[in-house]
Amino acid sequence: MKTTVIIGSGFSSLASACYMAKAGYKVTVLEKNEQLGGRASMMEIDGYKFDMGPSWYWMPDIFERFFADFGKKVSDYYELEKLSPAYRVVFGENDYIDIEDTPEKIIATFERIEPGSGKHLKKFMDEAQENYRIAMQDLVYNPGLSLLELVSVESAKRLNLFVKNISEQVRKEIKNPKLRSILEFPVLFLGAKPNKTPAFYNFMNHADFGLGTWYPKGGFNAVALGMVKLAKELGVEFHVNEEVIGIDYENNQAKKIRTQNGVYEADVFISGADYAHTEKLLNGNRNYSEEYWQKKTFAPSSFLYYVAFNRKVNHLLHHNLFFDTDFEAHAKEIYDTKELPKQPLFYANFSSKTDDSLCEEGKEVGFFLIPVAVDLEDNEEIHEKYFQLILDRIKKCTGEDLSDAIVFKKSFGVKDFKERYHSCRGNAYGLANTLLQTSVLRPTIKNKKLKNFFYTGQLTVPGPGVPPALISGKVVTDYILKNTKS
């Protein structure tokens, strides 16, 4: 039996592990931290449970497709609930828009706010749905090794959408600034400014409005544990607290991986850990220099806050976006000036409004996120300053003072991303999906010098986000099985 060692246990690694095990490989997964799931870890303190990372469950079809590859269904491993409303966007004092759970309701909302915008949104969404179909069928499952992968009759018809950007497309017909910001919001998941993101990526608007926002019972950690369960059923072996400290090679082949606890040999090696960090362990066999990574456009890092409340939070939903400040000014601080934001947008999540298993009845768990530039220096004093800003803005916009309800809070910042995940430059989401970082222009899935060493995850194809991570695990495994047969 051939053997595979996989570094890391995030979503791309878990997907790779399952596919390699299904193909008959003996698979071992090595995880640096104390629990499996990568960034989808669970923090539990005094009966309060917090997802540490991903919290938006979009593109449910990708998860179904993954489990179907093993003759399984999502419902075999975790329970989903569609959120209605999906989320709330707050624009100021008692000023918000709730995004409903069907395209028809959302179109009606747009039409009510800006008469005439409904028909434009319908046309926009029809195009977004078609782009989603093309992306999921023809593009994202390619290995990103040739420009020819992008060439098809369907993609050729849409070349103009790679030249235009999201902002141009959205603002052509929609004039209301609030509606514009809602349509531009999903590209935050792609980690780039709307005016730098190709218009083709409006397929994320179909993921948002068309497919809806879901919640996995138990949080995103339940998704990761579901994949771990499937992997174990397939024979995968897992080891936690096993940080990789060295990779040995001989004659253009990786031979063994060294951790602080032992040595692991294999026929094939896959790293789902941070790509740039893995390269540091390869010495002269790296694909890219340090300068290469410094020049790349990264999606944001984040200031995260995990907060326990001794009572329920009123006036807000499960998912809430605070767009009560200047979106463009905040984006400029992230991507252009790369400085601490003055009046940042932020995200507030109260998943216990949907899931009573996360804390005791009558209490609430809160998760807050502020996107910030990578490579920022941060500390507890800075974290505290921005947390107070969040509380002040919630109070101003909703009238509710949450400061007296806090049991405890934990913060997590740029430095923590670097320390816990070896995240390159402290990024939270990966590389931005700009035109010059799409497909073949992203870091390659294969090591150019070691024939049996490969990469998966958010810094390679197809890009950032949990569904792309699942796809990335399949992409690298398909390539390995096709090109490394004995």
Number of C-alpha atoms within 10 A of each C-alpha: 7 14 16 24 24 27 25 30 30 27 31 29 30 30 30 33 35 29 25 27 22 17 14 13 21 20 27 22 24 25 25 22 18 12 15 26 27 26 21 25 23 20 13 13 11 9 11 20 23 29 23 21 19 16 20 17 23 21 20 16 13 16 18 14 16 22 20 12 12 13 8 14 15 20 11 10 17 18 14 16 13 14 17 16 16 21 21 19 22 23 16 16 14 12 11 19 18 16 23 21 21 16 19 13 13 19 20 17 19 22 16 12 14 14 11 13 21 20 15 17 22 15 12 19 20 15 17 23 21 15 23 21 14 16 18 17 11 16 19 20 20 23 23 23 16 12 10 9 17 19 13 13 8 14 19 11 9 14 14 13 19 16 14 16 22 23 19 13 20 22 16 10 15 19 12 13 10 19 20 16 18 16 24 23 19 19 22 17 17 24 27 22 24 26 16 18 27 24 25 23 23 28 25 24 23 25 20 22 24 20 19 24 24 19 21 20 19 22 29 26 25 20 23 24 18 20 24 25 15 21 23 16 12 21 18 22 16 19 17 15 15 20 18 22 13 17 21 15 14 9 9 14 16 22 19 19 22 16 17 12 11 10 13 16 17 18 18 23 26 26 24 31 28 22 26 21 15 20 19 17 16 17 12 9 16 17 18 16 11 12 8 10 16 12 8 13 18 28 27 30 27 24 25 24 23 21 21 24 21 18 17 15 20 11 10 19 22 20 21 20 23 21 20 20 17 11 16 14 15 23 23 15 19 25 19 11 12 17 17 18 19 12 17 23 22 21 18 21 21 21 26 25 19 17 18 16 15 22 22 14 12 13 19 26 28 23 23 20 23 21 25 27 29 23 18 18 13 15 14 12 9 13 18 13 10 21 20 12 16 22 14 16 21 21 15 14 18 17 14 16 15 17 12 9 16 15 14 12 14 13 18 18 26 25 21 18 20 18 11 13 19 19 22 21 21 26 26 29 24 26 27 28 26 24 15 14 20 18 24 21 16 21 23 22 27 21 20 15 15 20 15 20 22 22 29 36 31 26 27 30 32 28 27 23 20 26 20 24 27 25 28 33 29 26 25 29 25 18 15 19 13 9 9 11 6 5
